[in-house]
Amino acid sequence: MQKISTYYALGIVFVFFISQLVVSGHSISIDKVYSISKINQSENEEIYKIQDIVAQNQNGNTSDDIELEGIVTKVVDGDTLDINGTRIRLALVDTPERGQAGYDKAKNFVESLCLGKKGELDVDNGQRRGDRYGREIGVVYCDGVNTNAKIMANKMARILTEFCDISEFSKENWTASQCQ
C-alpha cells in the first residue's frame, strides 16, 4: 500500500510541475522535466528521488528560459556579443558606440566577463523578432552572471527606455528604476 501511495504522490508532483510549465509558457521537453530513479539503500528499503527539474531551477544566476547555450566567441561592443556564431544584443542595455567615450571600457568589461566562457541566452519574449540587424535580443548569462545587470551596475550603460513597454525584463532589479 505504501508503494502505491508513493507512486500516487510522485504522480501528483509530476502533474503539478507540468501544469506550472504550461501555465507559465515554458517549453521544456519532458526528458528535462522529470525523471525518477530508484536508489537501493538496502535490500528492504527503496528510495525514489526526483531529479532534473529541482536541480535545474535552483541556479539563482540563470533564468528558466535559456534558449541558447555555448561559448562566447566574440564581443563586438559593450552590448553585443556572439554565442555559437549567433549575434546577440543585450536587452534594454545601451553602451557607447565605437569612437564614443566609454566604448573601450564597456567592451573590455564584457570581454573580461564573457569571452571564452559559457554563455546562456534568455531571449526577450517581447522582442522575439530580434532587431533590425538580425540580432537576437535578451539577457546573457556568462558563467551564471547576468551580463546585462552587471554592466548596468558598473555604470557603463544606460537603459533603452523606449523598449521598457515591450521587454519582459523591464521589471528586473537592474531596469526597474528607469523602466517606469
GULO-726475 format. One record per residue: residue in three letters; x, z, y of N, C-alpha, C in turn. Coordinates in steps of 0.001 Angstrom, whole numbers, plus 500000, padded with zeros to 6 digits. Example, Ala and Ser with C-alpha at 12.3 -4.5 7.8 and 13.67 -1.06 7.14 Angstrom:
<pts>
ala513190507800494310512300507800495500513200507800496700
ser512850507080497750513670507140498940512900507870500030
</pts>
This chain:
<pts>
met500819500000498799500000500000500000500862500000501264
gln501975500747501203502840500795502388503465499434502661
lys503789498687501597504376497361501761503394496428502469
ile502094496513502108501081495675502742500946496031504212
ser500933497331504533500804497727505936502040497326506737
thr503208497306506104504422496842506781504296495365507139
tyr503829494569506175503637493138506440502566492920507515
tyr501506493701507457500436493615508449500986493905509846
ala501778494975509978502361495348511270503303494257511774
leu504102493714510877505016492639511281504240491400511710
gly503122491138511050502278490010511436501708490189512826
ile501270491396513136500744491689514466501826491502515526
val503020491981515242504140491818516178504419490336516388
phe504427489556515309504681488125515403503640487445516276
val502364487727516029501286487132516814501417487536518285
phe501751488787518548501936489251519924503026488448520629
phe504184488297519995505282487568520637504903486110520878
ile504283485479519909503887484083520080502876483971521224
ser501892484863521271500895484791522342501532485010523705
gln502501485898523798503185486128525069503961484895525507
leu504574484196524561505312482986524899504367481890525365
val503222481754524701502252480730525074501665481040526448
val501265482284526679500666482680527954501639482480529102
ser502926482795528872503897482686529960504490481293530087
gly504087480359529225504541478980529357505916478715528796
his506471479618528026507783479394527437507663478402526287
ser508675477589526139508697476680524999509950476991524189
ile509755477785523174510863478152522305510451477776520901
ser511346477173520146510998476787518795510834478022517923
ile509989477882516911509651479010516053510893479631515413
asp511881478831515032513056479412514388513830480341515321
lys513668480191516611514323481102517549513460482313517858
val512183482227517585511280483288517973511305484436516986
tyr511313484161515706511039485226514770511767485009513457
ser512402486015512981512891485996511612512947487422511131
ile512551487593509892512582488918509277513592488835508149
ser514472489791508104515407489822506989515291491151506273
lys515424491073504978515311492262504145516710492821503936
ile516860494102504224518134494777504039517925495830502961
asn518689495769501918518577496769500861519579497878501114
gln519086499052501494519968500200501657520271500815500310
ser519286500872499462519450501348498099518431500612497252
glu518462500831495958517539500121495081516091500482495364
asn515819501693495828514455502158496015513936502014497436
glu514780501588498369514367501564499765514595500183500355
glu513541499612500892513642498315501557513427498509503056
ile514250497869503848514109497923505302514033496486505791
tyr513103496247506689512965494928507273513333495024508747
lys513938493991509228514321494027510631513931492727511304
ile513393492843512494513030491670513289514257491274514090
gln514603490012514012515806489526514676515454488497515735
asp516444488055516430516412486949517381515653487229518668
ile514328487335518662513628487424519934513995488691520689
val514184489781519987514562491026520648515968490892521208
ala516892490430520397518270490276520853518368489206521933
gln517614488134521771517679487020522709517232487426524103
asn516264488296524218515691488620525513516240489897526128
gln517268490506525549517811491721526107518987491479527043
asn519465490282527144520570489978528040520044489934529466
gly520343490953530238519817491065531584520350490046532562
asn521420489352532222522026488411533160521487486999533031
thr520661486755532031520135485407531891518632485432531822
ser518060484284532021516615484143532006516144483700530636
asp514850483862530394514262483391529153514113481875529150
asp514302481223530269514016479795530400515249478901530380
ile516304479309529725517523478493529686517225477178528971
glu517509476062529644517226474745529070518477473935528779
leu519593474348529342520835473624529116521969474624529039
glu522803474475528034523986475328527885525188474445527644
gly526312474863528128527545474132527883528652474672528763
ile529734473948528787530881474329529609530759473662530976
val531041474441532008531061473878533358532351473071533476
thr532196471754533609533345470851533604533793470423534996
lys532915470584535984533280470158537346532473470943538361
val533126471313539453532449471899540609532617470900541744
val531511470328542186531534469306543235531703469969544593
asp530907471005544827530994471802546048530357473154545751
gly530080473933546756529575475278546525528189475364545935
asp527417474272546003526066474322545454525778473242544413
thr526815472576543930526640471519542935527751471591541895
leu527347471516540628528332471538539541527803470766538339
asp528669470538537359528304469815536143528416470717534926
ile527391470681534088527427471310532769527183470199531762
asn528121470012530855527999468955529835527682467592530445
gly528239467287531580528014465993532215526713465894532991
thr525923466941533026524678466943533793524931467570535152
arg524625466848536194524839467334537557523701468266537944
ile524066469425538474523090470460538801523271470928540232
arg522159471064540926522109471605542288521552473013542193
leu522242473987542755521759475363542733520469475467543543
ala519421475973542929518120476086543585518190477010544792
leu517589476552545892517428477303547146518730477622547875
val519857477216547347521159477564547924521738476364548672
asp522230476607549871522875475553550656524214476057551160
thr525278475404550717526629475757551165527149474659552090
pro528192474952552842528754473930553750529207472667553000
glu529025471538553657529442470247553101530916469985553419
arg531478469026552725532874468643552947533112468391554434
gly534176468967554952534508468833556365533929469933557244
gln533010470725556715532425471825557480533161473125557163
ala533142474024558151533768475333557957533105476057556783
gly533925476599555914533428477351554763533308476543553490
tyr533479475204553577533355474339552403534334474755551302
asp535629474823551651536652475153550643536427476539550047
lys536054477487550884535840478854550415534699478904549394
ala533589478233549696532442478226548789532765477484547491
lys533407476335547606533759475549546413534720476343545533
asn535755476914546130536737477693545356536095478908544690
phe535138479523545380534442480672544822533675480276543556
val532926479174543644532150478715542485533090478264541373
glu534199477629541714535185477253540687535704478479539958
ser536036479527540699536565480742540057535507481425539198
leu534265481292539585533164481911538847532757481099537617
cys532870479755537700532246478910536685533150477928535934
leu534111477338536596534845476228535997535490476619534677
gly535181475835533635535729476067532308535022477163531532
lys533980477724532107533257478823531457531909478326530940
lys531246479179530148529921478848529629528923478849530776
gly528215477750530928527177477632531939525812477496531284
glu524825478138531881523452478048531402522559477714532588
leu521636476790532381520751476339533453519317476744533172
asp518711477401534141517279477674534156516705476731535211
val516074475653534766515530474647535682514398475267536491
asp514380474975537786513324475456538681512028474722538339
asn511037475447537842509763474832537455509078474126538618
gly509320474578539826508714473946540992509421472676541435
gln510604472414540870511376471233541254511860470481540015
arg510997470377539033511352469760537753511768468296537868
arg511357467647538892511712466232539039513138466037539533
gly513794467126539868515146467013540397515125466657541868
asp516294466264542369516356465897543788516589464394543933
arg516709463950545164516835462510545427518120461901544891
tyr519085462755544517520347462272543951520357462329542429
gly519225462687541835519129462733540381519665464010539749
arg519930465011540564520447466275540031519306467159539537
glu519583467915538475518672468972538054518787470083539099
ile517740470865539265517757471959540241517379473242539520
gly518194474281539708517859475541539061518869476632539332
val518721477708538583519674478806538636520688478579537532
val521959478730537872523032478567536899523684479920536648
tyr523801480251535372524498481464534954525836481048534379
cys526913481590534910528252481330534401528745482600533723
asp528950482506532422529286483684531616528322484828531907
gly527038484503532045525995485508532242525780485959533665
val526552485442534614526433485849536022525610484806536782
asn524601485267537506523758484382538304524577483859539487
thr524977482603539389525821481979540412525084481871541743
asn523810481519541703523020481411542933523044482734543694
ala522760483814542986522726485139543615524100485563544100
lys525124485259543320526486485694543651526997485011544925
ile526736483727545067527218483024546265526454483492547505
met525189483861547325524416484413548444524921485810548802
ala525192486620547801525666487985548038527004487998548761
asn527805486959548552529107486855549199529046486086550515
lys527834485824550985527585485215552296528302483881552504
met528283483053551458528897481730551548527859480617551591
ala526571481007551648525491480025551641524302480566552414
arg523362479660552645522086480052553240520989479609552287
ile519807480190552453518653479809551637517996478575552251
leu517668477617551431516928476439551873515449476818551935
thr515044477355553063513694477911553199512589476864553043
glu512907475594553262511880474557553114511404474394551673
phe512135474988550705511733474902549300511163476218548771
cys511054477219549615510537478523549179509124478435548626
asp508305477558549200506911477447548765506764476859547366
ile507742476104546905507605475461545595508532476045544530
ser509544476763544915510517477268543951510024478515543227
glu510203478528541923509848479721541140510775480897541443
phe511894480636542071512876481682542351512734482302543738
ser511713481940544471511580482394545859511307483887546001
lys510950484543544922510686485986544994511783486817544326
glu512878486171543981514009486883543381514676487753544453
asn515400488756544032516087489653544978516993488902545934
trp517660487871545451518625487156546269517992486175547246
thr516677485945547139515996484996548043514879485637548858
ala514346486737548381513116487306548943513175487578550440
ser514335488016550936514418488351552359514250487127553258
gln514591485934552750514478484726553557513315483834553166
cys512754484036551970511613483250551494510345484075551630
gln509824484182552849508594484970553034507579484227553790
</pts>
